[in-house]
């Protein structure tokens, strides 16, 4: 650990990997933010922190199983001329889950019933955390495999994971509140998650898509939307989404 603080090369590797983990964790923050919106306001912050803590735990657990991670790339069976490994199956299932979840959330926000009483949306704390754990596994796997490819020092990887998750915990609150307060940003976020799901499915079939293209496109969309929000501050009220959780004026549950 002392070497990490004194070796310039390790410091640069730590900073680089921390930034990379933050970038790769953006989709995780967005997913968690959208899910916790189904909970009462007083439970959302705890659910966000718990979800990110689980993400950190998942990453550290994977780091401790480097030999197991290496074995994930061994082909288990061949189909359509492609040898599917355990990693491919995890990415494929995770991608399908993201596409399914994003499509369901978009339907709920645009055409679903509003409020907790909706039969289409039954959000319990346990169900939300379970969904977070499922997608954490996919995002953690992708993130750690990238980290292993960049740095060959376990202490640096562990420190970078802990630091990045700590920064995400700090940033998740404002990001979540901003996404929830702006309907168009929420729809952009769901569209982004759907694209990420498609990319994961493609990677599951052996077609690698550089994430830089996806993040660059999303960043451009967000910048354009920030300009739109700034320009329409005094304009008419934006569209109201059919939120799964609605509180009345007295602050009681819908």
JORAFEN-V795189 format. One record per helix or strand of 2 or more residues. SS is the DSSP state (H for helix, E for strand). FROM is the first residue (numbers start at 1). LEN is the number of residues. If there is no record, write none. Layout:
# JORAFEN-V795189
SS|FROM|LEN, SS|FROM|LEN
This chain:
# JORAFEN-V795189
H|2|5, H|8|29, H|41|23, H|66|6, E|75|5, E|82|4, H|86|26, H|125|26, H|154|28, H|183|22, H|211|21
